[in-house]
């Protein structure tokens, strides 16, 4: 419980460190103050299912953000505990409570559709935001309109987790996001901030048939539609590790769904280049037969095409 609190002293260091290494080093205080008079700039979307044990910490970290022009849409996902009562106990103008039957993807989409902000910030009900998370991500998104999704690194905390346990991935501007996703999901879902207009313009949302990897599927569709990805290499979220986590309870289901998405990404890249290099398609299906016959693994199939794409970036279309 104390792990994330011991890390909060990083607030000053994190904010100041932007001045030395980040291309988005300035904080547009004047423009942020102007936004205060308008609709919320950011809509935080946080589904919550039987989250009574930790949701207080999540909400407290939200209402204490240094950036205040936001709404926090909490979608109760059919909880049977005191989650709704805890949310209602907050007398805060930023908080909006919606109620839904137990269906996580539907609750996610309910929150996304209700969002009135220019940007949507994802959040989970058992995690904790760094005090400057919204401010830093908002500044990045405002500074560079080509960024559709801005995620960050995060620090893990919880039982049997050492202080300062960092979860990092890629960082900076991701030049070839579809290719990068073949190596794994580099966007930590609860750290993501998304440009809402892009979702509306391309009619994108979370898909129920991709449960447990619904985020990876959404990132894939954003990338296929030309969306840009940026990863801020600062830990702006404290990510709780617990036995009740979906990623632990449904690890195998998540792995299977994620592999299905990667299969789709790979096929998309191959089809984009099939006219110029028809051999790509035939090679893919031949290797797929070998996988089905258990002569190679899915990982080996991915590795083959990753290396091929990386070594031929100047010849192939990988956007």
C-alpha positions as CSV (number, residue, x, y, z in Angstrom):
1,X,0.0,0.0,0.0
2,X,2.9,2.4,0.7
3,X,4.9,1.6,-2.4
4,X,3.2,4.2,-4.6
5,X,3.2,6.8,-1.8
6,X,7.0,6.4,-1.4
7,X,7.3,7.2,-5.1
8,X,5.2,10.4,-5.0
9,X,8.4,12.4,-4.1
10,X,9.2,12.0,-7.8
11,X,6.6,14.6,-8.7
12,X,9.1,17.5,-8.7
13,X,11.9,15.5,-10.3
14,X,9.6,14.1,-13.1
15,X,8.1,17.5,-14.0
16,X,11.5,19.3,-14.0
17,X,13.2,16.5,-15.8
18,X,11.0,17.2,-18.9
19,X,13.0,20.4,-19.3
20,X,16.2,18.5,-20.0
21,X,15.2,15.6,-22.3
22,X,11.6,16.0,-23.6
23,X,10.7,17.8,-26.8
24,X,7.5,18.8,-25.1
25,X,9.2,20.6,-22.2
26,X,7.0,23.7,-21.9
27,X,3.7,23.7,-20.0
28,X,1.1,26.0,-21.6
29,X,-0.4,27.5,-18.4
30,X,-2.1,30.3,-20.2
31,X,-3.9,28.1,-22.7
32,X,-4.9,25.7,-19.9
33,X,-6.5,28.5,-18.0
34,X,-8.4,29.5,-21.0
35,X,-9.7,25.9,-21.4
36,X,-11.1,26.0,-17.8
37,X,-14.0,28.1,-19.0
38,X,-15.1,25.6,-21.6
39,X,-16.1,22.0,-21.8
40,X,-13.7,19.6,-20.1
41,X,-10.5,19.2,-22.0
42,X,-10.0,15.6,-20.8
43,X,-12.6,12.9,-20.0
44,X,-11.2,10.2,-17.8
45,X,-13.0,6.9,-18.4
46,X,-12.8,4.4,-15.5
47,X,-14.9,1.2,-15.4
48,X,-15.2,-0.3,-12.0
49,X,-16.3,-3.8,-11.0
50,X,-16.4,-4.7,-7.3
51,X,-13.7,-2.2,-6.7
52,X,-14.5,-1.2,-3.1
53,X,-11.1,-2.2,-1.8
54,X,-9.1,0.2,-3.9
55,X,-11.3,2.7,-5.7
56,X,-10.8,5.4,-3.0
57,X,-7.1,5.5,-3.9
58,X,-7.8,5.7,-7.6
59,X,-10.4,8.5,-7.2
60,X,-8.2,10.5,-4.7
61,X,-5.3,10.4,-7.2
62,X,-7.7,11.8,-9.9
63,X,-9.3,14.6,-7.9
64,X,-5.8,15.7,-6.8
65,X,-4.4,16.2,-10.3
66,X,-2.5,19.4,-11.0
67,X,-4.5,19.7,-14.2
68,X,-8.1,20.4,-13.2
69,X,-10.0,20.8,-16.5
70,X,-11.4,17.3,-16.7
71,X,-14.4,15.1,-16.0
72,X,-14.1,11.6,-14.5
73,X,-16.6,9.2,-15.9
74,X,-16.8,6.2,-13.6
75,X,-18.9,3.3,-15.1
76,X,-20.0,0.9,-12.5
77,X,-19.9,-2.5,-14.3
78,X,-22.6,-4.2,-12.4
79,X,-20.8,-4.3,-9.0
80,X,-22.3,-6.3,-6.2
81,X,-20.2,-4.6,-3.4
82,X,-20.1,-1.0,-2.2
83,X,-18.4,0.5,-5.3
84,X,-21.3,2.7,-6.2
85,X,-21.8,4.0,-2.7
86,X,-18.1,4.9,-2.4
87,X,-18.2,6.8,-5.7
88,X,-21.4,8.7,-4.6
89,X,-19.6,9.7,-1.3
90,X,-17.4,12.1,-3.3
91,X,-18.9,15.6,-3.5
92,X,-16.8,16.6,-6.5
93,X,-18.0,18.3,-9.7
94,X,-15.5,16.4,-11.8
95,X,-17.1,12.9,-11.1
96,X,-19.9,11.4,-13.2
97,X,-21.2,8.0,-12.2
98,X,-22.9,5.8,-14.8
99,X,-24.3,2.3,-14.1
100,X,-24.3,-0.7,-16.4
101,X,-24.9,-4.4,-16.2
102,X,-21.8,-6.6,-15.8
103,X,-20.2,-6.4,-19.3
104,X,-16.7,-4.8,-19.2
105,X,-16.4,-4.0,-22.9
106,X,-19.9,-2.5,-23.0
107,X,-19.1,-0.4,-19.9
108,X,-15.9,0.8,-21.5
109,X,-17.7,1.9,-24.6
110,X,-20.5,3.5,-22.5
111,X,-17.8,5.7,-20.8
112,X,-16.1,6.5,-24.1
113,X,-19.4,7.5,-25.7
114,X,-20.3,9.7,-22.8
115,X,-17.0,11.5,-22.9
116,X,-17.3,15.2,-23.8
117,X,-13.6,16.0,-23.6
118,X,-11.2,16.6,-26.5
119,X,-9.1,13.8,-25.1
120,X,-10.0,10.5,-23.4
121,X,-7.7,9.3,-20.6
122,X,-8.1,5.6,-19.6
123,X,-7.8,4.6,-16.0
124,X,-8.4,1.5,-14.0
125,X,-10.2,1.5,-10.6
126,X,-7.3,-0.1,-8.7
127,X,-4.5,2.1,-10.0
128,X,-3.1,5.5,-8.9
129,X,-2.3,8.5,-11.2
130,X,0.9,10.5,-10.7
131,X,-0.3,14.0,-9.7
132,X,1.0,15.5,-13.0
133,X,-0.2,12.8,-15.4
134,X,-3.0,14.7,-17.0
135,X,-1.0,17.9,-17.3
136,X,2.0,16.3,-19.0
137,X,-0.1,14.2,-21.4
138,X,-2.4,17.1,-22.2
139,X,0.6,19.3,-23.0
140,X,2.1,16.6,-25.3
141,X,-1.2,16.1,-27.2
142,X,-1.8,19.8,-27.6
143,X,1.8,20.4,-28.8
144,X,1.8,17.7,-31.5
145,X,-1.6,17.2,-33.3
146,X,-0.2,14.1,-35.2
147,X,-0.3,12.1,-31.9
148,X,-3.5,10.1,-31.6
149,X,-2.5,8.0,-28.7
150,X,-0.1,9.1,-25.9
151,X,0.8,6.5,-23.4
152,X,3.4,6.5,-20.6
153,X,5.6,4.2,-18.6
154,X,4.4,3.1,-15.2
155,X,5.5,1.8,-11.8
156,X,4.2,-1.4,-10.4
157,X,3.2,-1.7,-6.7
158,X,1.3,-4.1,-4.6
159,X,2.0,-7.3,-2.6
160,X,5.5,-8.7,-3.0
161,X,6.5,-5.9,-5.4
162,X,9.7,-4.0,-4.7
163,X,9.6,-0.2,-4.6
164,X,10.3,1.4,-7.9
165,X,9.5,-1.6,-10.0
166,X,9.3,0.0,-13.4
167,X,7.2,-1.2,-16.4
168,X,8.7,0.4,-19.5
169,X,8.3,-0.2,-23.2
170,X,9.3,1.8,-26.3
171,X,9.6,5.5,-25.9
172,X,9.1,8.6,-28.1
173,X,7.4,8.8,-31.5
174,X,6.7,5.3,-32.9
175,X,7.6,5.4,-36.6
176,X,6.0,2.1,-37.6
177,X,3.3,1.3,-35.0
178,X,1.9,-1.8,-36.7
179,X,5.3,-3.3,-37.0
180,X,6.1,-2.4,-33.4
181,X,2.9,-4.1,-32.2
182,X,4.1,-7.4,-33.7
183,X,6.7,-7.4,-30.9
184,X,4.1,-6.8,-28.2
185,X,1.7,-4.3,-26.9
186,X,3.8,-1.3,-26.1
187,X,0.8,0.8,-25.0
188,X,0.0,0.3,-21.3
189,X,-3.8,0.5,-21.5
190,X,-4.5,2.5,-18.2
191,X,-1.9,5.1,-19.2
192,X,-3.3,5.9,-22.6
193,X,-4.7,9.3,-23.6
194,X,-6.6,9.2,-26.9
195,X,-7.7,12.0,-29.3
196,X,-11.5,11.5,-29.3
197,X,-12.2,13.1,-32.7
198,X,-10.0,10.4,-34.3
199,X,-12.2,7.7,-32.8
200,X,-15.4,9.4,-34.0
201,X,-14.1,10.1,-37.4
202,X,-13.0,6.5,-38.0
203,X,-16.0,5.0,-36.1
204,X,-13.7,3.1,-33.7
205,X,-14.5,1.6,-30.3
206,X,-13.7,-1.5,-28.2
207,X,-14.9,-4.8,-29.6
208,X,-16.6,-7.4,-27.4
209,X,-15.2,-10.3,-29.5
210,X,-11.7,-9.3,-28.4
211,X,-12.2,-9.5,-24.7
212,X,-9.0,-9.5,-22.6
213,X,-7.1,-7.9,-25.6
214,X,-9.6,-5.3,-26.6
215,X,-7.0,-2.5,-26.2
216,X,-4.6,-4.1,-28.6
217,X,-7.3,-4.5,-31.2
218,X,-8.2,-0.8,-30.8
219,X,-4.6,0.3,-31.1
220,X,-4.3,-1.9,-34.3
221,X,-7.4,-0.2,-35.8
222,X,-6.1,3.2,-34.9
223,X,-2.7,2.4,-36.5
224,X,-4.4,1.0,-39.6
225,X,-6.3,4.3,-40.0
226,X,-3.1,6.4,-39.8
227,X,-3.1,7.3,-36.1
228,X,0.1,8.3,-34.5
229,X,1.6,6.8,-31.3
230,X,3.8,8.5,-28.7
231,X,5.2,6.9,-25.5
232,X,6.3,9.3,-22.7
233,X,9.2,7.7,-20.9
234,X,8.1,8.9,-17.5
235,X,6.2,6.7,-15.0
236,X,2.9,8.6,-14.8
237,X,0.8,5.8,-13.4
238,X,1.2,3.4,-10.4
239,X,-0.1,0.0,-11.6
240,X,-1.4,-2.3,-8.8
241,X,-0.4,-5.9,-8.9
242,X,-3.0,-8.2,-7.2
243,X,-4.4,-11.7,-7.4
244,X,-7.8,-10.3,-8.6
245,X,-6.4,-8.7,-11.8
246,X,-8.0,-9.7,-15.1
247,X,-4.5,-10.1,-16.6
248,X,-3.7,-12.8,-13.9
249,X,-7.1,-14.5,-13.8
250,X,-7.5,-14.8,-17.6
251,X,-3.9,-15.0,-18.7
252,X,-4.4,-17.8,-21.2
253,X,-7.5,-16.2,-22.8
254,X,-5.7,-12.9,-23.1
255,X,-2.7,-14.6,-24.8
256,X,-5.0,-16.3,-27.3
257,X,-6.9,-13.1,-28.2
258,X,-3.6,-11.1,-28.4
259,X,-2.2,-13.7,-30.8
260,X,-5.4,-13.4,-32.9
261,X,-4.9,-9.6,-33.1
262,X,-1.2,-10.0,-34.0
263,X,-2.2,-12.5,-36.7
264,X,-4.5,-9.7,-38.1
265,X,-1.8,-7.1,-37.9
266,X,0.6,-9.4,-39.8
267,X,-1.9,-10.2,-42.5
268,X,-2.7,-6.5,-42.9
269,X,1.0,-5.7,-43.5
270,X,1.3,-8.5,-45.9
271,X,-1.8,-7.5,-47.9
272,X,-0.6,-3.9,-48.1
273,X,2.5,-5.2,-49.9
274,X,1.1,-8.2,-51.8
275,X,0.7,-6.4,-55.2
276,X,4.4,-5.6,-55.3
277,X,5.5,-8.8,-53.6
278,X,2.9,-11.5,-54.0
279,X,5.4,-14.0,-52.5
280,X,4.7,-12.5,-49.1
281,X,1.2,-13.8,-49.2
282,X,2.0,-17.3,-50.4
283,X,4.9,-17.5,-47.9
284,X,2.6,-16.5,-45.1
285,X,0.0,-19.2,-45.9
286,X,2.8,-21.9,-46.2
287,X,4.2,-21.0,-42.8
288,X,0.7,-20.9,-41.4
289,X,0.3,-24.5,-42.5
290,X,3.5,-25.4,-40.8
291,X,2.2,-23.8,-37.6
292,X,-1.1,-25.7,-37.8
293,X,0.9,-28.9,-38.2
294,X,2.9,-27.8,-35.1
295,X,6.2,-27.7,-37.0
296,X,6.8,-24.1,-36.1
297,X,5.4,-21.9,-33.3
298,X,3.3,-18.7,-33.8
299,X,6.2,-16.9,-32.2
300,X,8.6,-18.3,-34.9
301,X,6.2,-17.2,-37.7
302,X,6.1,-13.7,-36.2
303,X,9.9,-13.5,-35.9
304,X,10.4,-14.5,-39.5
305,X,8.2,-11.7,-40.8
306,X,9.4,-9.1,-38.2
307,X,13.0,-9.6,-39.4
308,X,11.9,-9.5,-43.0
309,X,10.0,-6.2,-42.5
310,X,12.7,-4.6,-40.4
311,X,15.4,-5.5,-42.9
312,X,13.4,-4.1,-45.8
313,X,11.8,-1.0,-44.5
314,X,12.9,1.0,-47.5
315,X,11.2,-1.4,-49.9
316,X,7.9,-2.1,-48.1
317,X,4.9,-0.1,-47.0
318,X,4.6,-0.4,-43.3
319,X,2.4,2.5,-42.2
